[in-house]
């Protein structure tokens, strides 16, 4: 099967690559720096190319299921929205592609304990990886599978399972890469299921979150990477929860060390409209970035050789 490119293939079946004078962009799609900007023109072009294949990660959720009015626009400056300000958080397919190409062996198995929308599974399958994702929402799983049936030729490369990842991870395949974007506390309310982390008080949330990370790390093969995309958010008093620190600590408890940390600069969206009122009233800065945390289980050099074939 020809190598897939979101930009398509030329007459000879070779993947179309962006025309750039930068050797770093030619080799890695974007320079492997600790600041990644989704606002760049090249990034936006590639994102649009991915979405043109029919990926609609917002399907399976509705704005009514979210705490947007209470949390994101008042006590929290983190606006969970797509580039159009729809109020539904969309995982960036370009970030997904980069993390797979940079940190997962070719054709490797990806395990995602907080699957959410379709994008991570579909991008994985199109790039020739295998994907296993778990989500509590039956409607979300159904929507993801429906998209996969439409977009993918080999639907067996992407598997979504319904249920609590605390339990379902026992049945997941061994992973070459653990990759996920966990719920940010109750910033987005996904359901009324008591097993849903977004319904829990903070102390209960962190305990369940750590147990899920423990089970996911147990499925990760030795000398492999894991990546969680997270962002800090505020409590009811407006103070940061230190969600990033909680995540790093949870992985460290399982013997995985923080190996890379990057900042993903995201779209401004409605932050431009909220900034003045928020800053004048409380001196809170509008958050327009996420944190990309990469962990290593075992030896990073051996892990890198499995990716590069060296």
C-alpha positions as CSV (number, residue, x, y, z in Angstrom):
1,X,0.0,0.0,0.0
2,X,1.4,3.5,-0.9
3,X,2.4,5.8,1.9
4,X,-0.5,8.0,2.8
5,X,-0.2,11.8,2.8
6,X,-3.1,14.1,3.7
7,X,-2.0,16.3,0.8
8,X,-2.5,13.4,-1.7
9,X,-0.1,11.5,-4.0
10,X,1.5,12.4,-7.2
11,X,1.2,10.5,-10.6
12,X,3.8,8.0,-9.5
13,X,2.0,7.2,-6.2
14,X,4.5,9.1,-4.0
15,X,3.1,11.2,-1.2
16,X,2.9,14.9,-1.9
17,X,5.1,16.8,0.5
18,X,5.0,20.6,1.2
19,X,7.4,22.7,-0.8
20,X,9.8,24.2,1.7
21,X,13.4,25.3,1.8
22,X,13.7,24.2,5.5
23,X,15.4,20.8,5.8
24,X,13.8,20.4,9.3
25,X,10.3,20.8,7.7
26,X,11.2,18.4,4.9
27,X,12.4,15.8,7.4
28,X,10.0,16.2,10.3
29,X,7.0,18.1,8.8
30,X,7.6,20.9,11.4
31,X,10.9,21.6,13.3
32,X,11.1,19.4,16.4
33,X,11.3,22.4,18.7
34,X,9.7,22.7,22.2
35,X,7.2,25.3,20.8
36,X,4.8,24.1,18.2
37,X,2.4,26.6,16.6
38,X,-0.9,25.5,15.1
39,X,-1.3,29.1,13.7
40,X,1.5,28.7,11.1
41,X,0.3,28.7,7.5
42,X,1.9,25.3,6.8
43,X,0.3,23.8,9.8
44,X,-3.2,25.2,8.9
45,X,-2.8,23.9,5.3
46,X,-2.0,20.4,6.5
47,X,-4.8,20.5,9.1
48,X,-7.3,21.5,6.4
49,X,-6.0,18.7,4.2
50,X,-6.6,16.2,7.0
51,X,-10.1,17.5,7.6
52,X,-10.9,17.4,3.9
53,X,-10.8,13.6,4.1
54,X,-14.0,13.7,6.1
55,X,-12.8,13.8,9.7
56,X,-15.4,15.3,11.9
57,X,-14.3,14.7,15.5
58,X,-17.1,16.8,17.0
59,X,-19.8,14.3,15.8
60,X,-21.0,12.3,18.8
61,X,-21.1,15.3,21.1
62,X,-23.3,18.4,21.4
63,X,-22.6,21.8,23.0
64,X,-25.3,21.1,25.5
65,X,-23.2,18.4,27.1
66,X,-20.4,20.9,28.1
67,X,-19.9,23.2,31.0
68,X,-18.9,25.9,28.5
69,X,-20.9,28.8,29.9
70,X,-19.9,28.2,33.5
71,X,-16.3,27.2,33.3
72,X,-14.5,28.1,30.0
73,X,-15.8,31.6,29.8
74,X,-15.9,32.6,33.5
75,X,-13.6,31.0,36.0
76,X,-11.4,29.3,33.4
77,X,-9.7,31.2,30.6
78,X,-9.3,28.0,28.6
79,X,-11.7,28.1,25.7
80,X,-12.4,24.5,24.5
81,X,-13.4,25.2,21.0
82,X,-12.5,24.6,17.4
83,X,-11.2,27.3,15.1
84,X,-14.8,28.4,14.4
85,X,-15.6,28.8,18.1
86,X,-18.2,26.1,18.1
87,X,-17.7,25.3,21.7
88,X,-16.7,21.7,21.0
89,X,-13.1,20.7,21.6
90,X,-11.4,19.2,18.5
91,X,-8.1,17.4,18.7
92,X,-5.7,18.7,16.1
93,X,-4.9,16.1,13.4
94,X,-1.5,17.6,12.6
95,X,-0.4,17.3,16.2
96,X,-1.6,13.7,16.1
97,X,0.4,13.0,12.9
98,X,3.5,14.5,14.4
99,X,3.3,12.5,17.6
100,X,2.8,9.3,15.7
101,X,5.6,9.9,13.3
102,X,8.0,11.1,15.9
103,X,7.4,8.7,18.8
104,X,5.7,5.5,17.5
105,X,7.4,2.7,15.5
106,X,6.1,2.3,11.9
107,X,3.0,0.2,12.0
108,X,3.0,0.2,15.8
109,X,0.1,-0.2,18.1
110,X,-1.4,2.9,19.7
111,X,-3.5,2.7,22.9
112,X,-5.7,5.7,23.9
113,X,-7.5,5.4,27.2
114,X,-9.5,8.7,26.6
115,X,-10.5,8.3,23.0
116,X,-13.1,11.0,22.6
117,X,-13.7,11.9,18.9
118,X,-12.6,10.1,15.8
119,X,-9.4,12.0,14.8
120,X,-6.7,10.1,16.7
121,X,-8.0,6.7,15.4
122,X,-8.6,7.7,11.8
123,X,-5.2,9.5,11.5
124,X,-3.5,6.5,13.0
125,X,-5.2,4.1,10.6
126,X,-4.5,6.2,7.5
127,X,-0.8,6.5,8.4
128,X,-0.5,2.7,8.7
129,X,-0.6,2.4,12.5
130,X,-3.0,0.3,14.6
131,X,-5.2,2.1,17.1
132,X,-7.2,1.0,20.2
133,X,-9.3,3.7,22.0
134,X,-11.8,3.5,24.8
135,X,-14.6,5.9,25.6
136,X,-17.5,5.9,28.0
137,X,-19.9,7.4,25.5
138,X,-21.7,4.8,23.3
139,X,-22.9,7.6,21.0
140,X,-19.3,8.8,20.5
141,X,-18.1,5.2,19.8
142,X,-20.9,4.8,17.2
143,X,-20.0,8.1,15.6
144,X,-16.3,7.2,15.4
145,X,-17.0,3.8,13.8
146,X,-19.4,5.4,11.3
147,X,-16.7,7.8,10.2
148,X,-14.1,5.1,10.0
149,X,-16.5,3.1,7.7
150,X,-16.7,6.0,5.4
151,X,-13.1,7.2,5.4
152,X,-10.9,4.1,5.9
153,X,-10.3,1.2,3.5
154,X,-8.9,-1.0,6.2
155,X,-11.3,-0.4,9.2
156,X,-9.6,-3.1,11.3
157,X,-6.7,-0.7,11.9
158,X,-8.8,1.4,14.2
159,X,-10.8,-0.1,17.1
160,X,-12.9,1.9,19.5
161,X,-14.4,0.1,22.5
162,X,-17.2,1.3,24.8
163,X,-16.7,1.4,28.5
164,X,-14.7,2.5,31.4
165,X,-11.0,2.4,30.5
166,X,-10.3,1.6,34.2
167,X,-11.7,-1.9,33.3
168,X,-11.4,-2.1,29.5
169,X,-7.6,-1.5,29.4
170,X,-7.2,-5.0,30.8
171,X,-8.3,-6.3,27.4
172,X,-6.4,-3.8,25.2
173,X,-3.4,-4.9,23.1
174,X,0.1,-4.2,24.1
175,X,1.1,-0.7,23.1
176,X,4.0,0.7,21.2
177,X,2.8,4.2,22.0
178,X,0.3,5.4,24.6
179,X,-1.3,8.6,23.4
180,X,-4.3,10.5,24.8
181,X,-5.9,13.8,25.7
182,X,-7.6,13.3,29.1
183,X,-10.6,15.2,30.3
184,X,-9.7,18.5,32.0
185,X,-11.6,17.9,35.2
186,X,-15.1,19.2,35.0
187,X,-14.2,21.8,32.4
188,X,-16.1,19.7,29.9
189,X,-19.0,17.7,31.2
190,X,-19.5,14.6,29.0
191,X,-22.2,12.7,30.7
192,X,-23.9,11.9,34.0
193,X,-22.2,8.5,34.3
194,X,-20.6,8.3,37.8
195,X,-17.6,6.6,36.1
196,X,-17.1,9.7,33.9
197,X,-14.1,11.6,35.3
198,X,-15.7,14.9,34.3
199,X,-18.4,14.3,36.9
200,X,-16.0,13.8,39.8
201,X,-14.8,16.0,42.6
202,X,-11.1,16.9,42.2
203,X,-9.7,14.4,44.7
204,X,-11.8,11.6,43.2
205,X,-10.8,12.7,39.7
206,X,-7.1,12.6,40.4
207,X,-7.3,9.1,42.1
208,X,-9.2,7.6,39.2
209,X,-6.9,9.4,36.7
210,X,-3.8,7.9,38.3
211,X,-5.3,4.4,38.2
212,X,-6.1,4.7,34.5
213,X,-2.5,5.9,33.8
214,X,-1.2,3.0,35.8
215,X,-3.2,0.5,33.7
216,X,-2.2,2.2,30.4
217,X,1.5,2.2,31.4
218,X,1.2,-1.5,32.2
219,X,0.2,-2.1,28.6
220,X,3.1,-0.1,27.2
221,X,6.0,-2.2,25.9
222,X,9.5,-1.6,27.3
223,X,11.6,1.1,25.5
224,X,8.6,2.9,24.2
225,X,7.2,6.5,24.5
226,X,3.9,7.8,25.8
227,X,2.3,11.2,25.3
228,X,-0.5,13.1,27.0
229,X,-1.7,16.4,25.7
230,X,-3.0,18.4,28.7
231,X,-3.7,21.9,29.9
232,X,-4.0,23.4,33.3
233,X,-7.3,24.7,34.5
234,X,-8.7,26.6,37.5
235,X,-10.6,25.6,40.6
236,X,-13.7,27.4,41.9
237,X,-11.5,30.1,43.5
238,X,-9.7,30.8,40.2
239,X,-6.5,29.1,41.2
240,X,-4.7,26.6,38.9
241,X,-5.1,22.9,39.7
242,X,-1.6,21.9,38.6
243,X,-3.0,19.3,36.3
244,X,0.3,19.1,34.4
245,X,2.1,18.3,37.7
246,X,-0.5,15.7,38.5
247,X,0.1,14.0,35.1
248,X,3.9,14.0,35.4
249,X,3.6,12.6,38.9
250,X,1.2,9.9,37.9
251,X,3.5,8.7,35.1
252,X,6.6,8.9,37.4
253,X,4.8,6.6,39.9
254,X,4.8,4.0,37.1
255,X,8.5,4.3,36.3
256,X,8.0,6.6,33.3
257,X,10.1,9.7,33.1
258,X,9.2,13.1,31.6
259,X,11.4,13.2,28.5
260,X,10.0,16.0,26.3
261,X,7.7,18.9,27.1
262,X,6.4,21.1,24.3
263,X,4.0,24.0,24.2
264,X,1.3,23.9,21.4
265,X,0.2,27.4,20.5
266,X,-3.5,27.2,19.6
267,X,-5.9,29.5,17.9
268,X,-7.0,32.6,19.7
269,X,-10.7,31.9,19.0
270,X,-12.9,33.8,21.5
271,X,-10.0,34.7,23.7
272,X,-9.7,38.1,21.8
273,X,-13.3,38.9,23.0
274,X,-12.8,37.7,26.5
275,X,-9.4,39.1,27.2
276,X,-10.2,42.6,28.2
277,X,-13.0,41.8,30.6
278,X,-11.1,38.9,32.2
279,X,-7.9,40.8,32.6
280,X,-9.4,44.0,33.9
281,X,-11.5,42.2,36.5
282,X,-9.0,39.5,37.7
283,X,-5.6,39.9,35.9
284,X,-6.1,36.4,34.5
285,X,-4.3,35.7,31.2
286,X,-6.2,34.0,28.5
287,X,-4.8,30.6,27.8
288,X,-4.0,29.9,24.2
289,X,-1.7,26.9,24.5
290,X,-1.7,23.3,25.5
291,X,1.1,21.2,27.0
292,X,2.5,18.2,25.2
293,X,4.1,15.8,27.6
294,X,6.2,12.9,26.3
295,X,7.3,10.2,28.7
296,X,9.8,7.3,28.2
297,X,9.5,3.8,29.6
298,X,13.0,2.3,29.5
299,X,15.8,3.4,27.3
300,X,15.2,6.4,25.0
301,X,17.9,5.3,22.6
302,X,16.5,1.9,22.1
303,X,13.0,3.4,21.8
304,X,14.3,5.7,19.1
305,X,15.9,2.8,17.2
306,X,12.5,1.1,17.0
307,X,11.2,4.2,15.3
308,X,14.0,5.0,13.0
309,X,14.9,1.4,12.1
310,X,18.5,2.0,13.2
